[in-house]
Amino acid sequence: MVPEAWAGYAYYKDENAMQQVIEGITKYELFEVYKRILVVCIGTNEIIGDSLGPLVGTMLRDRGFRNVWGTLDKPIGATKVAQYASILPKDKETLIIGVDALNAHDVNLLGYLCVKHAPIWPASSIKQIKNRLPPIGNVSVGMVVTHTRENESSLEYLNAVPKEMIYIGANKIADALEATVKGK
């Protein structure tokens, strides 16, 4: 069962996955008010399952997108999230979209791309640093790459995530973000 809080979602291999992500983002009630969009891609290039954010950031940068933080060559991992959060634009004209790999407690959600009209909470599934990092963004986009039981850390599962899943999911998210933010 998909959480009600998700504004848009689709399985990463679905043909309409990109469109579902676009609709989830543009459903954000204030979307039209923003003049600029900054995409903050969270994760590390050292752990396969956590490389979704930096891979999306690299894809966007390589497509000419200027307002992106967090790439494979300059990732925003857990040790840098607070530093970047402190310099995020505070103006009311910039929509900040956080992108990160996600963990779920339901195995049936593995591989789902999702959009939420709320900040993303980096590393919230890693017991050692849970709730120690600041939230990022007004809107969050991610893909469920691991599943754990309640009170179990996802860290040990992040290297077992298939590379193909990360690559396909990152491409769909990058395509959706590119199509959504054109002109902003």
Backbone bond lengths (Angstrom), bond angles and torsions (degrees), N, CA, C in turn:
res aa  C-N    CA-C-N  psi(-1)  N-CA   C-N-CA  omega(-1)  CA-C   N-CA-C  phi
1 M - - - 1.449 - - 1.538 109.43 -
2 V 1.305 116.72 130.08 1.458 122.57 -178.08 1.530 109.59 -80.17
3 P 1.339 118.15 132.89 1.470 120.83 179.84 1.534 112.39 -58.96
4 E 1.332 116.33 139.47 1.462 121.84 -179.72 1.522 112.33 -61.34
5 A 1.302 117.71 -27.01 1.464 121.22 -176.44 1.529 112.86 -68.68
6 W 1.329 117.10 -14.92 1.460 120.08 -179.10 1.521 109.48 -76.78
7 A 1.322 117.80 124.49 1.471 123.01 -179.85 1.528 111.00 -81.81
8 G 1.305 116.72 -23.70 1.459 122.21 178.55 1.514 107.86 -156.77
9 Y 1.315 116.78 144.69 1.457 119.84 179.73 1.517 110.02 -160.27
10 A 1.311 115.47 155.80 1.467 121.84 175.57 1.519 108.07 -167.10
11 Y 1.311 116.06 150.14 1.453 120.97 174.59 1.535 107.80 -68.35
12 Y 1.313 117.36 138.24 1.464 121.15 -171.43 1.522 114.75 -59.43
13 K 1.321 119.23 -23.38 1.466 120.96 179.68 1.529 112.95 -92.54
14 D 1.332 117.26 -5.22 1.468 120.21 179.03 1.525 110.47 -66.85
15 E 1.326 115.27 142.03 1.468 120.54 178.84 1.522 112.40 -60.28
16 N 1.323 117.04 -34.56 1.462 120.47 -176.59 1.528 113.39 -93.66
17 A 1.316 118.20 13.64 1.470 121.14 -176.59 1.521 111.92 -58.59
18 M 1.325 117.63 -45.59 1.460 120.47 -179.55 1.530 110.51 -60.04
19 Q 1.323 117.39 -44.88 1.466 121.59 -179.12 1.522 111.34 -63.57
20 Q 1.321 117.35 -37.94 1.470 120.61 178.92 1.529 111.09 -64.93
21 V 1.329 116.83 -38.32 1.468 120.23 177.82 1.530 109.76 -67.69
22 I 1.324 116.95 -43.57 1.475 120.58 177.85 1.530 109.94 -57.98
23 E 1.318 116.93 -48.14 1.471 120.27 -179.29 1.519 111.50 -63.49
24 G 1.321 117.07 -38.06 1.460 120.17 178.19 1.516 112.34 -62.43
25 I 1.329 116.78 -40.52 1.470 120.72 179.36 1.522 110.49 -70.20
26 T 1.313 117.09 -48.31 1.466 119.80 -174.35 1.527 112.64 -73.99
27 K 1.334 118.32 -11.72 1.470 121.33 173.70 1.533 110.91 -72.53
28 Y 1.317 116.70 -15.34 1.461 120.46 -179.29 1.521 107.75 -56.71
29 E 1.309 116.47 122.01 1.468 121.37 -169.76 1.524 114.06 -56.80
30 L 1.306 118.39 -26.10 1.462 120.78 -178.08 1.523 113.01 -103.42
31 F 1.338 117.69 7.53 1.459 121.31 -173.30 1.528 112.59 -50.93
32 E 1.307 117.59 -46.07 1.471 121.68 -175.95 1.526 113.06 -68.65
33 V 1.319 118.09 -20.31 1.466 122.06 -177.64 1.532 111.75 -72.18
34 Y 1.313 116.95 -31.32 1.462 121.33 -174.43 1.522 112.45 -74.69
35 K 1.341 115.23 138.94 1.465 120.91 178.61 1.525 111.51 -95.75
36 R 1.335 116.19 -23.38 1.454 121.57 -178.56 1.522 109.31 -133.61
37 I 1.328 114.24 152.95 1.465 120.25 175.39 1.525 107.99 -128.58
38 L 1.320 115.81 130.39 1.459 122.75 174.55 1.523 106.75 -114.41
39 V 1.324 116.97 127.28 1.461 121.77 177.79 1.527 107.62 -104.53
40 V 1.332 116.35 121.54 1.460 122.70 179.90 1.527 107.72 -109.44
41 C 1.336 115.71 111.16 1.466 122.70 -174.27 1.515 109.37 -101.25
42 I 1.321 116.18 114.95 1.459 122.63 -171.52 1.528 110.46 -103.58
43 G 1.317 115.38 141.21 1.461 120.81 177.41 1.515 110.86 142.68
44 T 1.305 115.13 -177.12 1.458 120.99 -178.27 1.528 110.31 -126.12
45 N 1.312 115.79 154.71 1.464 119.69 176.79 1.530 111.18 -89.31
46 E 1.319 116.87 1.56 1.459 121.39 -176.30 1.531 113.70 -92.52
47 I 1.325 117.13 -16.03 1.461 121.61 -178.66 1.526 107.45 -126.03
48 I 1.309 116.95 121.63 1.464 121.30 -173.91 1.520 112.10 -51.81
49 G 1.312 117.63 -52.05 1.455 121.04 -176.73 1.514 114.16 -65.44
50 D 1.316 116.72 -21.95 1.463 120.60 -179.22 1.526 112.10 -98.90
51 S 1.325 117.35 6.24 1.464 120.50 -177.24 1.527 113.34 -90.21
52 L 1.325 118.09 0.57 1.465 120.98 -178.85 1.528 111.23 -55.97
53 G 1.331 117.92 -51.72 1.464 121.24 -178.36 1.523 112.47 -58.39
54 P 1.332 118.62 -55.56 1.461 119.31 179.96 1.536 113.80 -61.12
55 L 1.328 116.84 -31.74 1.467 119.60 177.46 1.535 110.19 -68.36
56 V 1.335 117.67 -42.54 1.468 120.94 175.41 1.529 109.53 -60.81
57 G 1.327 117.18 -44.93 1.465 120.96 179.50 1.524 112.36 -59.67
58 T 1.321 116.63 -42.22 1.464 121.04 178.87 1.526 110.84 -65.70
59 M 1.320 116.61 -43.14 1.471 120.08 178.55 1.531 110.58 -60.83
60 L 1.321 117.04 -43.53 1.469 120.16 179.27 1.528 111.09 -65.05
61 R 1.321 116.28 -44.78 1.468 120.09 178.85 1.527 110.97 -60.09
62 D 1.332 116.39 -44.04 1.464 120.84 -179.08 1.524 112.66 -66.76
63 R 1.323 116.54 -19.82 1.465 121.40 176.78 1.526 111.79 -91.80
64 G 1.329 115.57 5.39 1.458 119.73 176.39 1.519 115.55 93.50
65 F 1.325 117.15 7.20 1.459 119.96 179.23 1.526 108.85 -74.59
66 R 1.326 117.47 125.81 1.463 121.38 -174.49 1.520 114.06 -89.25
67 N 1.304 117.76 -35.10 1.464 121.25 -173.41 1.521 111.96 -92.25
68 V 1.322 115.41 66.84 1.466 120.55 178.53 1.524 108.90 -136.10
69 W 1.320 115.34 132.94 1.462 122.22 174.25 1.524 107.13 -115.98
70 G 1.320 117.18 138.01 1.458 122.90 177.67 1.516 112.00 94.93
71 T 1.333 116.16 101.84 1.458 122.67 -179.97 1.530 108.31 -134.21
72 L 1.319 116.67 174.89 1.464 119.43 179.46 1.530 111.87 -62.23
73 D 1.341 117.03 -34.10 1.462 118.87 -179.90 1.529 112.88 -89.06
74 K 1.327 118.14 -10.94 1.465 122.08 176.71 1.530 108.54 -144.67
75 P 1.343 115.96 68.05 1.473 119.75 -175.23 1.529 113.07 -73.68
76 I 1.320 114.90 156.05 1.465 121.74 173.97 1.524 106.42 -110.34
77 G 1.324 115.22 85.14 1.456 121.26 178.55 1.516 110.47 -83.63
78 A 1.322 115.92 -178.48 1.465 121.64 -176.37 1.529 113.03 -55.45
79 T 1.328 117.41 -33.62 1.465 119.67 -178.13 1.531 112.88 -74.55
80 K 1.341 117.50 -12.98 1.471 120.35 -177.50 1.529 113.85 -113.68
81 V 1.325 117.81 -5.44 1.464 120.59 -175.34 1.521 111.95 -58.84
82 A 1.323 118.22 -47.70 1.471 120.74 -178.05 1.527 111.12 -61.98
83 Q 1.320 116.81 -40.05 1.471 121.14 178.91 1.532 110.58 -60.41
84 Y 1.322 117.08 -47.59 1.465 120.86 179.84 1.526 111.51 -69.21
85 A 1.322 117.50 -37.48 1.469 120.90 179.47 1.528 110.34 -60.60
86 S 1.322 116.61 -34.11 1.475 119.84 -177.98 1.529 112.93 -71.36
87 I 1.316 118.46 -18.10 1.472 120.32 -179.45 1.534 112.81 -111.17
88 L 1.321 116.35 10.34 1.465 118.94 176.70 1.527 109.94 -63.21
89 P 1.322 117.59 143.92 1.468 120.06 176.61 1.526 110.25 -58.31
90 K 1.326 116.71 138.30 1.461 121.06 -179.26 1.527 111.91 -105.96
91 D 1.342 116.56 1.34 1.464 119.58 -177.41 1.524 110.94 -71.67
92 K 1.295 116.28 163.05 1.471 122.78 -177.82 1.524 112.13 -88.30
93 E 1.339 117.30 3.47 1.469 120.85 -178.34 1.524 112.91 -101.86
94 T 1.341 117.38 -5.51 1.460 121.43 -177.85 1.527 111.03 -111.69
95 L 1.326 115.79 118.05 1.458 121.61 173.77 1.526 106.71 -85.89
96 I 1.316 116.33 127.86 1.464 120.79 179.59 1.524 108.16 -107.77
97 I 1.333 115.14 121.66 1.455 121.85 179.14 1.525 108.02 -108.66
98 G 1.321 116.80 118.32 1.458 122.02 176.76 1.518 110.27 -90.78
99 V 1.329 116.57 135.60 1.471 122.09 179.29 1.524 108.02 -123.25
100 D 1.327 116.61 130.28 1.468 119.65 -179.39 1.526 109.72 -159.45
101 A 1.317 115.44 160.24 1.455 122.18 172.14 1.527 107.25 -75.66
102 L 1.333 116.55 146.70 1.457 121.18 -175.07 1.520 112.03 -122.58
103 N 1.325 114.40 158.35 1.450 122.75 174.15 1.529 107.67 -117.23
104 A 1.314 116.89 145.06 1.468 120.93 175.26 1.522 108.41 -130.69
105 H 1.322 115.92 159.95 1.466 120.39 176.81 1.527 111.23 -93.49
106 D 1.322 116.89 -1.59 1.467 122.41 -179.83 1.530 108.73 -114.26
107 V 1.306 117.50 117.27 1.464 122.56 -178.77 1.529 111.40 -59.01
108 N 1.317 118.25 -27.14 1.465 121.77 -179.25 1.523 113.05 -69.30
109 L 1.318 118.34 -11.01 1.465 121.57 179.48 1.529 112.62 -93.02
110 L 1.329 117.13 -5.36 1.468 120.10 178.72 1.520 110.84 -55.39
111 G 1.322 116.63 130.57 1.457 121.45 177.90 1.518 114.65 87.61
112 Y 1.315 117.55 1.07 1.462 119.53 178.59 1.521 111.14 -82.15
113 L 1.318 115.31 131.43 1.463 122.80 170.27 1.519 105.36 -86.75
114 C 1.311 117.03 140.02 1.452 117.99 -178.57 1.519 111.61 -144.80
115 V 1.325 113.87 153.87 1.464 122.48 176.52 1.517 106.53 -124.90
116 K 1.307 115.75 137.48 1.453 121.73 178.72 1.524 107.80 -132.81
117 H 1.310 117.59 138.89 1.462 121.43 177.85 1.520 109.18 -88.72
118 A 1.307 114.35 60.62 1.461 123.21 -178.45 1.527 107.10 -162.07
119 P 1.322 116.75 162.57 1.468 119.25 178.70 1.527 111.50 -63.52
120 I 1.311 114.73 159.91 1.460 120.89 172.79 1.528 106.72 -95.41
121 W 1.312 116.94 142.30 1.466 122.13 179.70 1.525 108.50 -108.02
122 P 1.333 117.44 96.90 1.467 120.70 -177.73 1.528 112.77 -58.36
123 A 1.313 115.13 140.67 1.475 124.00 173.90 1.526 113.36 59.74
124 S 1.309 118.23 23.56 1.468 119.86 -177.39 1.530 113.30 -68.36
125 S 1.321 117.57 -14.31 1.470 119.40 179.45 1.526 112.49 -99.09
126 I 1.306 116.97 5.12 1.471 120.54 179.38 1.522 107.82 -104.92
127 K 1.334 115.77 109.71 1.466 121.68 -171.77 1.529 113.73 -51.63
128 Q 1.334 116.87 -40.05 1.453 120.09 -174.45 1.535 113.13 -64.35
129 I 1.333 118.05 -26.70 1.473 119.88 -177.03 1.525 113.43 -126.86
130 K 1.322 116.80 9.11 1.468 121.18 -179.10 1.527 110.72 -54.38
131 N 1.310 115.82 134.59 1.465 124.50 177.92 1.528 114.53 64.26
132 R 1.308 117.84 14.41 1.464 120.35 177.14 1.518 112.37 -99.70
133 L 1.330 117.47 -13.28 1.457 121.12 -178.11 1.526 109.90 -104.89
134 P 1.323 116.59 146.99 1.468 119.66 -178.64 1.528 111.70 -73.88
135 P 1.328 116.23 152.87 1.459 119.61 175.74 1.522 109.76 -71.12
136 I 1.335 116.22 154.34 1.466 121.65 -178.23 1.527 109.34 -126.06
137 G 1.330 116.08 126.33 1.458 121.64 168.65 1.509 117.09 95.26
138 N 1.331 113.84 171.11 1.464 123.13 172.70 1.524 109.38 -97.79
139 V 1.333 115.07 -30.07 1.462 123.89 -178.76 1.522 106.55 -130.25
140 S 1.323 116.84 145.01 1.458 119.29 177.02 1.521 110.31 -126.19
141 V 1.323 113.97 145.06 1.463 122.10 178.44 1.522 106.74 -130.82
142 G 1.302 116.44 134.65 1.459 118.54 179.90 1.506 112.09 -159.09
143 M 1.316 114.02 -178.02 1.460 120.92 175.34 1.521 107.54 -137.31
144 V 1.316 116.03 134.81 1.458 121.19 177.73 1.531 107.43 -74.26
145 V 1.329 115.76 113.20 1.469 120.74 -176.87 1.527 112.69 -110.17
146 T 1.338 116.97 -15.25 1.470 120.69 177.78 1.527 109.25 -140.68
147 H 1.316 115.11 161.69 1.462 120.36 172.05 1.517 107.62 -136.43
148 T 1.304 114.68 141.49 1.461 120.82 179.66 1.519 108.92 -139.89
149 R 1.316 115.30 164.40 1.459 120.18 172.20 1.523 107.76 -79.36
150 E 1.288 116.80 162.55 1.471 122.79 176.70 1.535 108.79 -53.04
151 N 1.303 117.85 137.11 1.470 125.23 178.63 1.526 114.23 66.88
152 E 1.322 117.92 15.48 1.457 121.95 176.26 1.534 107.24 -107.29
153 S 1.315 117.85 139.96 1.459 121.69 -178.89 1.526 110.95 -82.95
154 S 1.337 116.06 142.63 1.469 120.50 179.59 1.525 112.39 -85.40
155 L 1.314 118.25 -8.93 1.457 122.32 -173.91 1.527 112.78 -53.64
156 E 1.317 117.32 -43.73 1.468 120.18 -177.57 1.530 113.35 -68.65
157 Y 1.329 117.82 -18.05 1.463 121.11 -178.13 1.530 113.22 -95.42
158 L 1.316 117.60 -13.85 1.463 120.70 -172.52 1.531 114.07 -64.88
159 N 1.320 118.52 -27.62 1.463 119.80 178.29 1.517 113.03 -84.00
160 A 1.325 117.75 -6.82 1.463 121.42 179.81 1.531 112.00 -95.28
161 V 1.309 117.80 1.06 1.464 121.37 -179.44 1.529 108.97 -72.42
162 P 1.327 117.98 131.66 1.470 119.83 179.96 1.532 111.91 -63.12
163 K 1.333 116.40 133.08 1.470 121.15 179.35 1.522 111.59 -59.08
164 E 1.326 115.98 -37.64 1.468 119.79 -179.87 1.521 111.17 -60.13
165 M 1.327 117.06 -41.04 1.462 121.10 179.60 1.531 110.36 -62.00
166 I 1.321 116.72 -44.55 1.467 120.96 179.25 1.527 110.01 -63.25
167 Y 1.317 116.83 -45.19 1.465 120.73 -177.48 1.537 112.01 -64.46
168 I 1.320 116.76 -47.81 1.467 119.91 -179.99 1.523 110.56 -64.43
169 G 1.332 116.78 -45.66 1.463 120.69 178.95 1.516 112.10 -61.05
170 A 1.331 116.99 -43.21 1.470 120.94 179.21 1.521 111.04 -62.86
171 N 1.326 116.55 -40.52 1.468 120.53 178.01 1.519 111.50 -62.07
172 K 1.334 117.00 -44.20 1.470 120.41 -179.65 1.527 110.66 -64.79
173 I 1.326 116.78 -41.49 1.469 119.87 179.27 1.527 110.13 -66.40
174 A 1.329 116.84 -44.84 1.471 120.19 179.45 1.529 110.63 -62.10
175 D 1.333 117.53 -42.72 1.469 120.91 177.46 1.521 110.78 -59.32
176 A 1.336 116.01 -45.63 1.465 120.60 -178.77 1.524 111.37 -65.29
177 L 1.322 117.32 -43.60 1.466 120.28 179.46 1.523 111.05 -65.49
178 E 1.315 116.50 -41.96 1.458 120.29 178.53 1.534 110.54 -59.72
179 A 1.319 116.48 -45.90 1.463 120.24 -179.63 1.529 111.80 -67.83
180 T 1.310 117.25 -32.97 1.459 122.18 -177.24 1.522 112.29 -74.66
181 V 1.310 116.74 -40.28 1.468 119.58 -170.18 1.523 114.50 -95.73
182 K 1.306 118.24 2.44 1.457 119.63 178.43 1.524 109.69 -54.22
183 G 1.302 115.60 129.36 1.448 120.47 177.77 1.517 114.32 87.97
184 K 1.333 118.25 -1.91 1.470 119.97 178.77 1.505 110.12 -111.76
